[in-house]
Amino acid sequence: MNIINDNGCGWLNQLQKRTNIKILNQDLKSDYLVVGAGYTGLSAARKLSEIDKSKKIIIVDAQLAGEGGSSRNSGYLVDTTLNDGFTSNKDIKDYKKKVKIYDLGIEAVKRYVKEYQVDCDWNDSGKYFASSKKEDENKVKLFSNLLTSLNFKNKILFKDGLSSRLGTSFYNIGIYTNGGILLNPAKLAKSMVATLSENIELYENTQLLKWKKINDKIECQFSKNKIITNKIIFCTNGFLRSLNIKKNYSFPITLTASMTRPLSDEEFKSIGSPKEWGVLPIRPMGATIRLTKDKRILIRNTAEVRNVNSMKDHDFKERVNLHSSGIKKRFPNLPDNLIENSWSGIVCRSGNGSQIFEKIEKNVYAAGCYNGSGIGVGTLFGEQVAFMASNQQSEEISVIEERKKPNWLPPQPFLNLGIYSRLAYERFKARTET
């Protein structure tokens, strides 16, 4: 990855760097071209190779496979969400459709992990939604009632109960749900790269610049070479807009996170030696925070419209300072300067929290816009868009098609102004939760 103001993704830095990197250096032809080698693209390519091993499948990525948003997230494989995009889940029928897709996503990842015996620090201990604000109790109760009506086990916890489980007295109200999975997203993504079958050609640091239809073929232009393909599948998530795919239906958000060094035995004891946990904010712009398997603390508490590569050095440092402050607020007894890595990444959002999954035109397909739930949903959509591109149907596709479609968004600069305003408003409301 070549990202400005990035001192290394904490997840990636724990893994051995890959050496077998191939860059496109000749003109090629293929049956399928998959653009984007994250969870979705890698799953799509793998499924295409299973459907028909005789087909030539090429997958390209503008950077390194699996090292974009797939490795740069917080490692939550979610079954439920409290704040889905900028929407509140008031419609129980729509929420049922959302969680059904989340459930299918979890099952898709489970199958893959089991089949390939993947070590990704899988932990089915569930997750917490929590707030320091006692006035959020009503919101927690309403969410608990919703989950209960859908047969999701959950438990409302107050300050003492949260403190004993998390090792911090910062939170006053929260809810525990036991269906979510915590994992190391980079280990999962790297395994998907390593398990690609032999009839899949992977080219990295290979950016698609433009594409066009020529009769029944699709011509794709890269910096020096081109690929002529029969069918193309766009799996670029936050970068769909830049390729003019569903341009007015999604938008990228830049998130910045930090991860500490492993806590010492003494430091770990000082916070009560808790089991691995993950906390999501009740307020949309609050902090997402995790205690990892190897006793590191991960925190993410910023979101913004700006491009990840346009952030100035002092702006980046400002966000890292905010991470340090967030950790200190929760764990005042821990020493300063614990942060070892800080990094940014892109998440793709829609206006109504729904995903993109469709045939754009003949032989052109797209899947993305996961609104922060890309590990499971991205894996699922990759497999299912492969079926769609192969002119096959599945029960999963039927479920996906029942969801609400992403709604239309205004053009620039009005879109960014609106997002900026909403982020600023949510940031003000959650100012004590960062």
N, C-alpha and C positions, 0 to 999 in steps of 0.2 A: 504493500500500500504506500502511496506517495501522497500523504495528506499533510497540508500545512498545519503547524501548531499541534503536533501530535507526538507525544513522547512514548508512544507504543501502547497498543491495546493490551490491557492486563491479561485477558484471556489468551490472546495469541502469543504473548511473550513467554508463556509457560510451556509452549510447544516447540518442537524442533522445526526449523524452517525447511520448507520443501526445496528441492534442488532441480527437479525434473520439469522446469518451466519451458513451454514451447510458445513461440510467438509466430503468428501467421506470416509466412515469407514467400508464398506462392499463391497463384490463383487456383481455386478449388471448386468442385461441384459437390452437392449433397442432396439427399432426399429430404432431410430436415436440418434446419439451422436453429439452434436455441441460443438466444441472446440473453446473457446474464447467467453467471455461475454461482448463484446463491442457493438457498434451500430449494426454491422453486425450479430454477433451471437445471440443477443437478438431479432433482427428483424426476423432472420431465424427461431428461436425456436417458436416465436409467430405465424408466418405464417404457420409453420408445424402443430401447434395445431389447427389452423383454417381449414386447408385442411382436416385433419382426427383426430378428437378428441379421437378416439380409440387407436391411436398409443402412445407408450411410448417414451417420448422425454426427454433426459438428456442433460443438458448444463453444462460444466465445465470451470473454469477459474483458471489460476495459481495464481491469486491474488484476489482482490475483484471485483465483477461484476460492470462494468461501470466505474471503477476508474483508468483505464489505459489511453491510448491515447484519448479515448472518452470524458473524463472529463478534460484532460490536454491540450487541444488545445485552440486556440484563439477565438473560438465561431463564426466563419464565415460560414454561409450556402451559398456557392458561386454559382453564375450563370455564371460567366465569370472569366477567369484567364489570366493575362498578361504573367507571367512566369510559365509555367507548367513543373515542373521538371527541366531538363537542356535543354529543347527544346524551340525554338521560334516558334510561331504559324504562320508559313509562308504559309502553305497549308490550304486554306479556306475550302476545303472539309473535311479535318480531323478536323479542328476547329469546323465546324458545328456538326460533330459527337460528339465531346467533350461536347459542350454546350447542346446538346440534352440530353445527359446522366445527366449533371448537373441539367437540367430542370426537368427531371423525378425524380431525387433525392429530389429536393425541394418539388415536389408534394407528394412524399412518406412521407416526414416528416410532411408536412401540414396535410395530411390525418390522420396520427397518432395523432398529437397534437389536431386536432379537435375531433376525435373519443373519446379520453380519457380525453379531457378538461385539457390538460397539461399546467401548468404555467412554462414557460422556458424563461421569459423575451423577448418574441418574438418582434422584431423590424424590420419592413420592410423599413427602412430608406435608404437602399442602402449602398454603400461603395465608398472609394476613392483609387486610385493609385496615389502616389505622390513622388516627388523627390526635393531635394534642388538644384539640378544641372540644370541650364537653358539649358545645352546642351542636356538634355533628352527630349526637346520639340518635336524633330522630331519623336522619338519613341512614344510619346504620341499621336501625330497627326496620325501616321500610325495605332495605335491601335484604335483610334476614328473612322477612316475610315472603319476599319474592323467591328467594332461593328455596325456602321451605316448601312453597307451593309447587316447585319444580323438582322436589325430592333431593335437593342438594343438602348434604349435611353441613351444618354451620353452627358456630357458637359465638355469641357476643361476649366480649371480654372488656373489663375495665382496667384501671391503672395497675393494680396489684397483679392481676392475672397476666397482663401483657408484660410487665416488668420481669416476672419470674420466667417467662418463656423467651424473652428477647434480650434480657440483660441490660435494659435501659428503662428509666422511669419517665422518658420524654412523652410517651403516648398516654392519653386519658381514656380513649374509647377505640374499640376496634372489633373486627369480626374475623374469625378464623374459618377458612373453608378447606376441606381435606382432599379435594380432587385435583389440584394443580401439581405440576412437576417442576422441580428445580434441577437445572443441569448446566454443564459447561458448554455454551453455544459454539465455541471455536472447535472443541473436540468433536462435536457432532458434525459441523460443517466440513472439517478436514477429513473426517471418515468418509463423507459422501464423495469427496474428490478421489480418495484412495480406492474406493470400491466401484468406480466407473468401469464398465465392461470394455473389452478390447475393440469392439466395433464403434466406440465413441471417440472422436478426436477432440481434444481440448486445447484451445489456444487462449493464452492469457496475455495481459498487457496489450490487448488487441481490441481497439475501440471501433465500434460501428459508427461511421460518420453520416452515411445516408443510405437509403434504400429506395428501390422503385420496382414497380411491376413491369415486366416485359413479356407480353402475351401470358402464358401460363407459368412463367418462371419469375423468380424474384432476384434481382441483382443487388448485392450488398457491397458497398464500397468501404474499405478500410484505408489506412494511411497510404499503403503502397500496393495493396493487392485487393482482389475482390473474390466473393463467393457467390456462385449461382446456385440457388436452391429451389426445390419444388415447393416446400412449405417452410414458414418461419414462425417461431413462437417467441414472443417478447416476455421476458421474465426479469425485467430490470427494476421493478418495484418503484422506488423513489425517483428513478430516472426515466420513467415512462414518458413524461411530458417532453423531455428533451428530444425524444424520437418521434414526437407528434402522435403518440398513442394515447387516446382518451385524454387529450390535452386539457380540456375544461372540466374534468371529473376527478382530478386528484391533485395534490400538492405535496412537495417535500418539506419536512421539518428537520432542522439540525438539532441533534441531542448531544450533550457532552457529559461524560462520566469519568469517574476516578476510582481507582482501586488501591487499597493499602498494601503494604507488605504483610506477610503472615504475622499475626499477633504472637508474641512470646507466650510461653506457658503461664508466666506471672500475669501478663496483661489479660490473657484469656480468662484466668481465674477471677480477675478483678471485675469482670462483667458477668460472672456467674456460671461460666463454662456452659453456655447454652448449646442446644443442638442446632444444626444448620437451619436457617430460617430465611424467608423472603417477605418483605413488607412493601405493599403498594399503597399509594396515597389515596385518601378519600377525596381530597380536593385535587382537581386535575393537574395543577402546577406544583403540587407538593413533591417531596422526594421519594423516589424509588430507591430502596436500600436492601442489601443482602449481606448475610454472613455466609461465606462460601465453605465448601468442604475443607479447604486447607486454612481456615481461620482468617481469611481476609475480609475486609469490609468494602463492599462496592456501593457507591452512591451516585445517583443521577438526579439532578434537580434543576436543570435548565432546558429550555426548548425555545427555538427561535426560527425566524424565516430565512435569515441569511444563509448563503451558501457556505458549506463547510470550509472551502478553500479561500474564502474572502475574509475570514475572521483574522483580525490583527493580533499580534503577539500579546499585547497588553490586555485585549479582550479575553483571550484564552486564559491568561493568568488570573484574570478576575473571576472567571468561572471555576477554576481550580481552587481559588481562595474560598469561594462559596461552598464548594464541596468540603473543604477542611472545616469550615464553620459548621456545616450540617452534621459532620461526624462529631465535632466537639460538643454541640448542643445535646446530642444523644448519649455520648460517652465522655463526660467531662473528666473522668479519671484517667483516660488514655492519654499518652504523650502527644505533643504536637508533631507535625512533620511525618505523619505515618504514610502519606500517599506516595506510592511507588510509580504508578502509571496513570496517565490521563489521556483521553482520546475523544474524538467526535465521530459521529456517524449520521446516516440519513434514515429517517422513517417516513413512510408514505401514508398520507391521510386522505380521506374523502370528507365531504361536507356532512354526510349522515352516518359515518362510521361503517359503511359497507365496502365490499371488495370488488375489484375488477376481475372478471372471468368471462371471456366471451370470444367468439369468432368475429374479428374486426371486419374482415371481408374475405373473399375466397382465398384460401390457403394462408391466411394471416390470423394469428391467434395471440391472445395476451392474458396474463394472469399476474395480479399484484395488488398493491394498495391494501395492506393488511392491518393498518391502524394500530400497530404495536403488538400484534398477535401473530407474527410471521413464522415462528418456529414450527408450530403445528399446522396452521392454516396454509402457510407457504409450501410446506412439504405435501400436504393434501392437494392443493391446487396444482402443483407441479405434476403429480401423478395423473390427476384428472384431465388437465389440459392436454396431456399426451394422448389419453383416450379420445378426447374430442378431435384432436388433429388427425387421429387415425380413423376417424369416422365411426367411432364406437360409442356406445352409450353405457352408463353405469348407474347404479342406485345413488352413488355419491354425487354424480352430476345432477341428478334430479333434485337432491337436497339443496345443492348449491344454487340451482336455478330458482329456487323458491324464495331466496333472500331478496331484500330490497336492492335495487340497483343504485349505484352512486348517483347522487343528484348533480345537476349542472352547476358549475361555478362561474362567477364573473371573470372576465379577462383581466390581465395586468394593465395598469398597476393597482386596479381596484381590489383584486384578490389579495395581494400581499398586504395592502392597507387594512383590509378587513381582518385577516389572520393576525396581523400585528396587534390590532386593537383588542381582539379577543384574547390573545396571549397575555397582553398587558393587564387586562381585566382579571383573568384567572390568576396571574402572578400576584396581583394585589390582594386578592381574596385568600391566597395560600401563602402569604408572605411569612407567616410564622411556621410553616410546615416544610420549608426548604432545609 
